[in-house]
Amino acid sequence: MTTEHLLDDRPLAPIRQMANKVPEVTVYFWIIKVLTTGMGETASDLLARVLGPVPAVVLGGLALVVSLTVQFAVRRYVAWVYWTAIVMVSVFGTMAADILHVGLGISYAVSTPLFLTALAAVFALWYAAERTLSIHGIRTRRRETFYWAAVLATFALGTAAGDLTATIGFGYLGSVFLFATAICVPALAHRFATLNSVAAFWTAYVITRPLGASLADWMALGHTRGGLGLGLGPVTLAWTIAIVCFVGYLATSRRDAPSGEAS
């Protein structure tokens, strides 16, 4: 698999195209991505505690379907629409990992490789169909479908991986340092070695999930579990406000508009 193939954004067939539906990868992208992972983690736990696991999963699933329906309906990248969908994927992705562990009794040591296999399968199907895994050409329904399937798989994988490290001795704060270090690896490998930009992006994208979730858990959970004890509600609210502020800024400034679309 060559870099040229991975980065080739040209469609292989005369498929009706839209404007690119994914934002430019800027520092704001990574900040909001980490914020959504943490907010999704605590919001999922909060909903399960307040509503009960089954109603929380049903509500999370419906919200995910609605947000993705709106995302697929628009013809270009819209900051509010895109990041709302990401938040809903974050919430439901957390629930998916928790269902396997809490509901079915499957350990994180098992569910983590299961979700990794699922993500690998999505990437394999995506590449077989499109000959690229680049996010710079999400201009057809098929590519958009593969993109969101990959995003959902990364959130479920990251949730399971973060919970795994937290329960095998690292704790939540230790997991924060672990994943903060790990996320530097693809960046440095791309900058100074031969790792291509697509592989570096998706590797970092996966790691942001356990990084943000571990940080939010450390802030929210009680001292007996190694956390600061700030509470699920306050942490969820604070991170939600931060997301709204950043997305609001991007919606008005269009600093992350896809190339050729910024005003």
N, C-alpha and C positions, 0 to 999 in steps of 0.2 A: 504494500500500500504506500503510494508516494504522496509527498506533500502536495504536488500539483493536483492529484486526483482528489485529495481531501478538501482542497481549497477551491476546487472548480465549482462555481456557482451556476453554471449554465445548465438549463434544463435539457434533458436528453430527448424529450418529446415535445410536440407542440401543445403543451398544457396551458390553459388560461392562467395568466399570472396576475398577482396583486402586487402592491408595494410591499417591501420587506416588513414583516410583522414583528420583528424582534429588535429591541433597542441596541444602539451601539454599546460596546463593552467599555465603559469608562469607570473611573473610581466610584461614581455614584451607583453604577450597576452593582458593584461588589458590596458597597455599604448597604444598599437596600436589600440585596440578596441575603446577607447575614441577618439583617433585622427581621426579614420575613421568616427565616428559619427559626429564630428564637421565639418570635411572636406566635408562630404556628404551633410550636412545642407547648408553650404554656397555655395558649388558648384551647388546644385540644384537651389537655388535662383539666382545665377549668370547666369546660363544657361537660366532660364526662363526670366530674364531681357534682355539678349543679343539676344536670338533666338526667344523669345515668348513662352508662355506656351505650346502650342500644339507641335511645333517642338522639344522643350526641352523634353517633355514626350516621344515622339517617339524615339528620340536619346537615352534617358536614358533607355528606354525599350529594344532597340536593343543592347546597350552595356551590359545590364544585361544578355540577352539571350546568347550573345557571351561568356561572362566571365563564366557563369555557364556551358555552353557547354564544354568549355576547362576544367573546374574543374571536371566535370563528366568524361571527357575522360582520364584524368591521373589516374594511378593505385595506387598512394600513395600521401602523403602530399607533396606538393611543395609550399614553402613559397610565391613566387611571384604569383602563380596561385590562391592560396587560398585567399590571402589578396586583390588581384585585384577583385575577386568576392565579397568579403565583401564590398569593396568600392562601387562597382556598386549597390549592395543591399542597401547600405546606401543612395546613390543618388536617386535611384528609390523609396525606402521606404519613403523618404521625399516627393517626388512627389505624391505618393499615398495618403498620409495624406493631402497634400495641395489641391489635386484635389477635395476631398470631401468637404473641407472647402471653397476654393475659387471658384472652378468650380460649385459645387452643392449646396453651401450655407449651408452645414451641420456644426453645431457648434462643437468646440473641445470637449465640454461637452457631445456631442452625439457620435462623432467619436471615442473618447478614449475608452468608454466601448464596442463599436462595434469591435475595433481592439483587445481588451482584450478577447472578446468572440471568435474571430477568432483564436487567439493564444491558448486559452483553447481547442478549437475544434481540432487544429493540435496536441496538446499534448495528447488529449484523443484518437485520431485515432492512433497516434504513439505508445502509451502504449498498446492499444488494440491489435495492430499487432505484437509488439516486446517484450512487457512486460518489457520494460526499456526505460528510457529517457536519459541514460548516453551517453556522447559524446566520451567515451573511446572505443567504439566499432563500429565506423562508417566504416564498412568494407563491406557492401552490398549496392546495388543500392537502395533498399527500404529504408534502414536506412538513406542513404545519401539524398534521396528525402525528407523524413520527417525532417531531420536536416535543410535543406535549406528552407523548407516551414516555419519552426519555426523561423529561423533567419530573414526571410523577415517580418513575422508578428511582431517580436519584434521591428524591426526598425520602422515600421509604427506606432505601439503602442507608442513607445518612443517619436517619433516625435510629435504625437498628444498630449501626456501627457505633454511634455515640453512646447509646444505652449499654452496649457491650463493654466498651472501655470503662464506663463509669462503674460497672458492677464487677469488674475483674481486678480492681485494685487502684485504678487511676483516680477514681472519684470524679466529681464534676469539674472542679478547678484543675485537677491534673489533666483531664481530657481537653480542657480549653488550651492549655499549654501544648499538649500533644498535637492537636489539630492545627493550632496556630503555626507550629513548626512545620507540620506536614504540608500546609498549603503553600509554603515557600518553595517546596521542592519543584513542582511543575513550573513555577515562575522562573526560578533560577535555571532549570533545565532548558526552558525555552530561550532564555536570555543568553546563556553561555554554552549550551550544548546543542544537541540536534533534535530536541523534542519539538515537533511542529505545533503551530498555534492552535489547531483544532484539538489535538490530544491534550495540550496544556490547559485549554479552556475547560474541557469536560472533566478533567481530573480535578482542577480547582473547584469546579461547580459542585462536584460530589462532596468535596471536603468542607465546603461552606456550611452544609447542612449540620453535621455533627458539631462543627465549631460554634455556630450560632445557638443550636439547641443546648449544648453543654453550658454555654455562658448564661443563657436564660434560666436553665434549671438551677445553676449555682446561685443566681440572684434570688430566685423565687422560693426554693425549698428550704426547709428548716435546718437548724444547726445540727440536729441529730443525724441528718443525711449529708452533712458537709456543706450546707448552703448558707446564704446570708439571712434567709428567713423573711424576705420582703413580701412574699405572698404571690400566688398565681395571678390574682386580679390586678394588683398594682403593676406588676411587671408586664403583663399583657397590655394594660392601658398605656404605660409609658412607651413601650416599643411600638404600639399602634400609632401613637401621636408622632413618634419619630418617622415612621414610614409615611404617614400622611404629609408631613412637612417636606420630606425629600421628594416624594412623588409630585406634590403640588409645585415645588420649584421646577422640576423637570417638565411638568405639563405646561408651565408658562414660559420657561426659557427655551425649551426644546433642545437642551444641551445634549440629549442622548438620542435625538432623532436619527434614524438610519441615514447613511450617506446619501446625499443628493436631495434630502427632504427637509433639512433644517432651514428655517427661515432666517 
